[in-house]
Amino acid sequence: MLKLYNTLTRRLEIFTPLQNNKVGLYVCGPTVYDRAHLGNARPYTVFDVLVRLLRKTYEVTYVRNITDIDDKIINASLRTGDSIETITHKTTAFFHADMRALGNLSPTIEPKATEHVHEMIKMIEQLLKQGVAYAQNNHVLFHVPSFPKYGALSGCNCEEILAGARIEVAPYKKDPTDFVLWKPSTPEQPGWESPWGRGRPGWHIECSAMSFKHLGASFDIHAGGRDLIFPHHENEIAQSTAVHGAGTFAKYWMHNGILLVNGEKMSKSLGNFITIQDLLSQAHGEVIRFALLSTHYRQPLDWTNETLIQAKASLNRLYTAMEGFKDESSSQVDGSIIDALQDDLNTPLAIARLHELAREANKINDPSAKKEVQAKIKASGAFLGLLQSSSETWFQTGSPQDLNSEMIETLIIKRRVARENKDFKIADQIRLSLEEAGILLLDTPQGTTWRRK
């Protein structure tokens, strides 16, 4: 029985889909103006596990959009001199590569904002007809006081919003809390023809239009980071339910906790801004994925200098338990791991169970019994997007900055020659230098093998 914490109701709820065998899930995707960062990696990885879990029972339509209309993209174009199309195409390709490296599945549908402007204009026209939006100075704005339930998701009232949130003050607003649905574009800016002149949509209307197009007026789960609760998700609820009626839009709202770097909020000004690309230069994508799943998704995640080291050590223990296993056996995912995930995606508990199985495998002497447990570890790890390599490959694949296999084999040959020549000082120096680089040499009657620490 799957239980999920619903941000809207502020309680743990038994998940009941709107349709018996189908689930619609919308996760807010990236704004493609720069390389994805660690904060982006967390929701996409966490909700990737959710998709895997849901697909055990349901037919899942997983929608994750690409925001390719945004002032950040325009500013990046002005700063770099590259065209908007060049920036969005390049950054989208980078994003896809990063997601593959982290082991995240592709969404069922990946709509782009630029391909849904017609739907956005149509929705804005409906909001105007409903009397909850107004046109002013070539802008169209949603009038927040016209929507009494505004703030239900975030728990904010209008006074609190004005006191502390990201509110754009503008003379054309009827109320300071009103937000933009459409804004004018200068000749140099991207724009589309509309009843209100040439312009472009606001950020919030993009997701409302795309989720409606691909999932309908009502769907099961809307997910993203906590930073999106206000104003983005709050505004989505207002404009979508104003068009389609009370009780429509997403039934369950899921949000992952904030990300910190060494106890501080990640920002370029503090010099602690980490891209996925930065991390992939330090560690295998599976190590990063393991680290992201080691903390419960609703809890804050403090990324420290030790995070990757600890994640790699934990993965090494799992891969050690898999030594000698040939992937010809099939097995079911361990029931305790499924139970942990059904309890609001408790990935730390699922990982703890993987380690229990690994300890069990290490104690077994009977090859057949050991193989059975290893097969279960493999299947369970794969369900989490982990243990994708053989043990042998894992221990011979390091970080990009590490010695590569060819260099290591060359040094092993030099060491063997030194030993044959009884130059044990040189042989020992080679062994020590490899150890310092994280390479362990294993001398056997059949020759010398190696593995990374």
C-alpha positions in Angstrom: 0.0 0.0 0.0 1.6 3.2 -1.2 1.6 6.2 1.2 2.7 9.6 0.1 3.0 12.9 2.0 0.7 15.4 0.4 2.0 19.0 0.7 -1.5 20.3 0.0 -3.2 18.5 2.9 0.0 18.4 5.1 -0.4 14.7 5.9 0.6 11.2 4.8 -2.1 9.7 2.6 -2.8 6.4 1.0 -2.3 6.9 -2.7 -5.4 6.3 -4.7 -5.1 7.1 -8.4 -7.9 8.9 -10.3 -8.1 5.9 -12.7 -7.7 2.4 -11.5 -4.7 1.4 -13.6 -3.3 4.7 -14.8 -1.3 7.4 -13.1 -0.4 10.9 -14.4 2.7 12.6 -12.9 4.0 16.1 -13.7 7.5 17.2 -12.5 8.6 20.7 -13.2 11.6 20.5 -15.6 14.6 22.7 -16.0 14.9 26.2 -17.4 17.5 25.6 -20.0 19.9 28.6 -19.8 22.9 27.0 -18.0 24.2 23.6 -16.9 21.9 21.8 -14.4 23.1 22.1 -10.8 23.0 19.8 -7.7 19.7 21.3 -6.6 18.2 20.3 -9.9 19.6 16.8 -9.6 17.7 16.0 -6.4 14.1 16.2 -7.5 14.7 14.5 -10.8 16.5 11.6 -9.1 14.0 11.3 -6.2 10.9 11.3 -8.5 12.7 8.9 -10.9 12.4 6.4 -8.0 8.7 7.3 -7.7 8.2 6.6 -11.3 9.9 3.2 -11.0 7.8 2.3 -8.0 4.5 3.4 -9.6 5.3 1.4 -12.8 5.2 -1.8 -10.8 1.4 -1.4 -10.5 0.2 1.2 -12.9 0.6 2.5 -16.4 2.4 5.8 -15.8 2.5 8.9 -17.9 5.5 10.9 -16.7 5.6 14.4 -17.9 8.7 16.6 -17.3 8.8 19.8 -19.2 11.5 22.0 -20.7 11.2 25.7 -20.0 12.7 27.3 -23.0 11.0 30.7 -22.7 12.3 32.7 -19.8 14.1 36.0 -19.0 17.1 34.0 -17.7 17.5 32.6 -21.2 17.2 36.1 -22.7 19.8 37.4 -20.3 22.2 34.5 -21.0 21.9 35.3 -24.8 22.7 39.0 -24.1 25.6 38.0 -21.9 27.2 35.4 -24.2 26.2 36.7 -27.6 24.8 33.2 -28.5 21.3 33.0 -30.0 18.5 31.9 -27.8 18.0 28.8 -30.0 21.7 27.9 -29.6 21.6 28.2 -25.8 18.4 26.2 -25.3 19.4 23.4 -27.7 22.9 23.1 -26.2 21.6 23.3 -22.6 18.9 20.8 -23.2 21.4 18.3 -24.6 23.6 18.9 -21.6 20.7 18.3 -19.3 19.8 15.0 -21.0 23.4 13.8 -20.8 23.5 14.7 -17.0 20.2 12.8 -16.4 21.6 9.7 -18.2 24.7 9.9 -16.1 22.7 9.9 -12.9 20.7 6.9 -14.1 17.4 8.8 -14.4 14.8 7.4 -16.8 13.5 9.6 -19.6 10.0 11.0 -19.1 7.1 9.6 -21.2 6.5 13.1 -22.6 8.9 16.1 -22.5 7.0 19.1 -23.7 8.8 22.4 -24.5 7.2 25.7 -23.6 7.9 27.1 -27.1 5.7 24.4 -28.6 2.7 25.2 -26.4 2.3 29.0 -26.7 -1.1 28.5 -28.5 -2.4 26.5 -25.5 -1.1 29.2 -23.1 -2.9 32.0 -25.0 -6.1 30.0 -25.1 -5.9 29.5 -21.3 -5.2 33.2 -20.7 -8.3 34.0 -22.8 -10.4 31.7 -20.6 -9.1 33.4 -17.4 -10.1 36.8 -18.8 -13.6 35.5 -19.6 -13.8 34.1 -16.0 -13.1 37.6 -14.7 -10.0 36.5 -12.7 -7.5 38.1 -15.0 -7.2 41.5 -16.6 -5.2 43.2 -19.4 -3.2 46.3 -18.6 -0.3 48.0 -20.4 0.1 45.1 -22.9 0.3 42.8 -19.9 -2.2 40.2 -18.8 -2.3 39.5 -15.0 -4.0 37.1 -12.7 -5.9 39.0 -10.0 -5.1 37.1 -6.9 -7.9 38.6 -4.7 -10.4 37.1 -7.1 -9.3 33.6 -6.0 -10.2 33.1 -2.3 -8.3 29.8 -1.9 -5.0 31.4 -2.9 -2.3 30.3 -0.4 -3.7 26.9 0.4 -0.6 25.0 -0.8 2.0 27.3 0.8 0.0 28.3 3.9 0.7 31.9 3.1 -1.8 34.7 3.3 -1.6 37.8 1.2 -0.1 39.9 4.1 2.7 37.3 4.6 3.3 37.1 0.8 3.8 40.9 0.6 6.1 40.9 3.6 8.5 38.3 2.4 8.1 36.8 -1.0 9.4 37.5 -4.5 6.8 40.0 -5.6 7.3 42.3 -8.6 6.0 45.8 -7.9 4.5 47.4 -11.0 2.1 50.3 -11.5 -0.1 48.3 -13.9 -1.1 45.8 -11.2 -4.5 46.2 -9.5 -3.1 44.4 -6.5 0.6 43.9 -5.5 0.2 40.1 -5.3 -1.2 39.8 -8.9 1.1 37.8 -11.2 1.9 38.0 -14.9 0.3 35.7 -17.4 1.5 37.5 -20.5 4.0 40.3 -21.1 5.1 42.4 -24.1 8.4 41.6 -26.0 10.7 44.2 -27.5 11.8 43.6 -31.1 15.0 42.0 -29.8 13.2 39.6 -27.5 11.4 36.4 -28.5 7.7 36.9 -29.0 4.5 35.5 -30.3 1.4 37.3 -31.7 -1.5 37.4 -29.3 -4.7 39.4 -28.7 -2.7 41.6 -26.4 0.1 42.3 -28.9 3.4 40.6 -29.5 4.8 39.1 -26.4 5.6 36.0 -24.4 4.0 34.0 -21.6 4.8 34.3 -17.9 6.5 31.3 -16.3 3.5 30.0 -14.3 1.1 29.7 -17.2 3.6 27.5 -19.1 3.3 24.5 -16.7 -0.5 24.9 -16.4 -1.0 24.8 -20.1 1.5 21.9 -20.7 0.1 19.7 -17.8 -3.5 20.3 -19.2 -2.4 19.4 -22.7 -0.7 16.1 -21.8 -2.5 15.0 -18.5 -5.9 16.7 -18.6 -7.6 19.0 -16.2 -7.1 16.6 -13.3 -4.2 14.3 -12.8 -2.6 12.4 -9.9 0.7 13.9 -8.8 2.5 17.2 -9.2 6.1 17.2 -7.9 9.1 19.5 -7.6 11.4 21.1 -5.1 10.2 23.0 -2.0 11.4 26.2 -3.6 8.6 25.9 -6.2 5.8 25.8 -3.7 5.6 29.5 -3.7 5.0 31.3 -6.0 5.1 28.8 -8.9 2.9 25.9 -7.7 0.6 28.3 -5.8 0.1 30.2 -9.0 -0.4 27.1 -11.1 -3.2 26.0 -8.8 -4.9 29.4 -9.0 -4.9 29.7 -12.7 -5.7 26.0 -13.5 -8.6 25.6 -11.1 -10.0 29.0 -12.1 -10.2 27.7 -15.6 -11.3 24.1 -15.0 -13.2 24.4 -11.7 -12.8 23.6 -8.1 -11.4 20.1 -7.3 -9.4 19.8 -10.5 -5.7 19.9 -11.2 -3.3 17.8 -9.1 -4.6 15.5 -6.4 -1.2 14.9 -4.6 1.6 17.5 -4.3 5.1 16.2 -3.5 8.1 18.4 -2.7 11.7 17.4 -1.9 13.6 19.3 0.9 16.1 22.1 0.4 19.7 21.5 -0.6 22.6 22.9 1.4 26.3 22.9 0.7 28.4 22.6 3.9 25.5 24.0 5.9 24.8 27.0 3.6 22.4 27.7 0.8 24.0 27.0 -2.6 24.7 30.2 -4.5 27.3 31.5 -7.0 28.0 34.5 -4.7 29.2 32.1 -1.9 31.4 30.2 -4.3 29.6 26.9 -3.4 27.6 26.5 -6.6 27.9 22.9 -7.9 26.8 21.7 -11.3 26.1 18.1 -12.1 29.0 18.4 -14.6 31.3 19.4 -11.7 30.3 16.3 -9.7 30.7 14.0 -12.7 34.3 15.1 -13.0 34.8 13.9 -9.4 32.7 10.7 -9.3 30.7 8.2 -11.2 27.1 9.2 -11.7 26.0 6.2 -9.6 27.9 7.6 -6.6 26.0 10.9 -7.0 22.7 9.1 -7.3 23.5 7.0 -4.2 24.3 10.2 -2.2 21.1 11.9 -3.3 19.0 8.9 -2.2 20.7 8.4 1.1 18.7 11.1 2.8 14.8 11.0 2.8 13.5 13.2 0.1 11.5 15.5 2.3 14.5 16.2 4.6 17.1 18.9 3.9 20.2 17.5 2.3 23.5 19.0 3.4 26.1 18.2 0.7 29.5 18.3 2.4 33.1 17.6 1.3 32.6 14.0 2.7 29.3 13.2 0.9 30.8 11.6 -2.3 33.5 9.8 -0.3 30.9 8.2 2.0 28.7 7.3 -0.9 31.5 5.7 -2.8 32.5 3.7 0.3 29.0 2.5 0.8 28.6 1.5 -2.9 32.0 -0.3 -2.7 30.7 -2.5 0.1 27.6 -3.4 -2.0 29.8 -4.2 -5.0 32.2 -6.2 -2.9 29.2 -8.5 -1.9 28.6 -9.0 -5.6 32.1 -10.2 -6.4 32.0 -13.4 -8.6 28.3 -12.9 -9.5 27.5 -13.4 -13.2 24.3 -11.6 -14.2 22.5 -14.6 -15.6 20.3 -15.0 -12.6 17.0 -13.2 -12.3 15.3 -12.4 -9.0 12.4 -10.4 -7.6 13.1 -7.1 -5.9 13.4 -7.6 -2.1 10.0 -7.2 -0.4 11.4 -5.1 2.4 12.8 -2.6 -0.1 9.4 -2.3 -1.8 7.8 -1.8 1.6 10.3 1.0 2.4 9.6 2.8 -0.8 5.9 2.5 -0.4 6.3 4.3 2.9 6.6 7.8 1.3 9.7 6.9 -0.7 11.9 5.9 2.2 15.1 5.4 0.2 17.5 5.5 3.2 15.6 2.5 4.6 15.7 0.8 1.2 19.5 1.3 1.0 19.9 0.0 4.6 18.1 -3.2 3.5 20.5 -3.5 0.6 23.4 -3.4 3.1 21.7 -6.1 5.2 21.5 -8.3 2.1 25.2 -7.6 1.3 26.2 -8.6 4.8 24.2 -11.8 4.4 25.9 -12.6 1.1 29.3 -12.1 2.6 28.6 -14.7 5.3 27.4 -17.4 3.0 29.8 -20.1 2.0 27.5 -22.2 -0.2 27.9 -20.9 -3.8 24.3 -21.6 -4.8 22.8 -19.9 -1.8 25.2 -16.9 -2.1 24.2 -16.5 -5.8 20.6 -16.4 -4.8 21.1 -13.5 -2.4 23.4 -11.7 -4.9 20.7 -12.0 -7.5 18.3 -10.3 -5.1 20.8 -7.6 -4.4 21.2 -7.0 -8.1 17.5 -6.8 -8.8 16.8 -4.6 -5.8 19.7 -2.3 -6.6 18.6 -2.0 -10.2 15.1 -1.0 -9.1 16.7 2.0 -7.3 18.9 2.7 -10.4 22.0 1.4 -8.6 24.4 -1.5 -9.1 24.4 -1.1 -12.8 27.9 -2.5 -13.3 29.5 -5.8 -12.6 31.7 -5.8 -9.5 34.8 -6.2 -11.6 34.0 -3.3 -13.9 33.0 -1.1 -10.9 36.3 -1.6 -9.1 38.3 -0.8 -12.3 36.3 2.3 -13.2 37.3 5.4 -11.4 36.7 9.1 -11.5 37.6 10.9 -14.8 40.6 12.5 -13.1 41.9 9.1 -11.9 44.5 6.9 -13.6 42.9 5.1 -16.5 43.1 1.3 -17.1 45.8 1.5 -19.7 48.0 3.6 -17.4 47.5 1.2 -14.5 48.2 -1.9 -16.6 51.4 -0.2 -17.9 52.6 0.5 -14.3 51.8 -3.1 -13.3 54.0 -4.4 -16.1 56.8 -2.1 -15.0 56.4 -3.4 -11.5 56.5 -7.0 -12.7 59.7 -6.3 -14.7 61.2 -4.6 -11.7 60.5 -7.6 -9.5 61.9 -10.0 -12.1 65.1 -7.9 -12.1 65.0 -8.0 -8.3 64.7 -4.2 -8.2 62.3 -4.4 -5.2 62.7 -0.8 -4.3 61.3 0.3 -7.7 58.6 -2.3 -7.4 57.5 -1.1 -4.0 57.5 2.5 -5.2 55.1 1.6 -8.0 52.8 -0.2 -5.6 52.9 2.7 -3.1 52.2 5.3 -5.8 49.3 3.3 -7.1 47.9 2.9 -3.5 48.2 6.7 -3.1 46.1 7.0 -6.3 43.5 4.7 -4.8 44.6 1.6 -6.7 45.0 -1.7 -4.8 47.2 -4.4 -6.3 46.3 -8.1 -5.7 49.1 -10.5 -6.3 47.8 -14.0 -7.2 49.4 -17.2 -8.6 47.8 -16.3 -11.9 49.3 -12.8 -11.9 48.5 -9.3 -10.6 45.0 -7.9 -10.7 43.9 -4.5 -9.4 40.9 -2.6 -8.1 40.1 0.9 -7.0 39.6 1.6 -3.3 
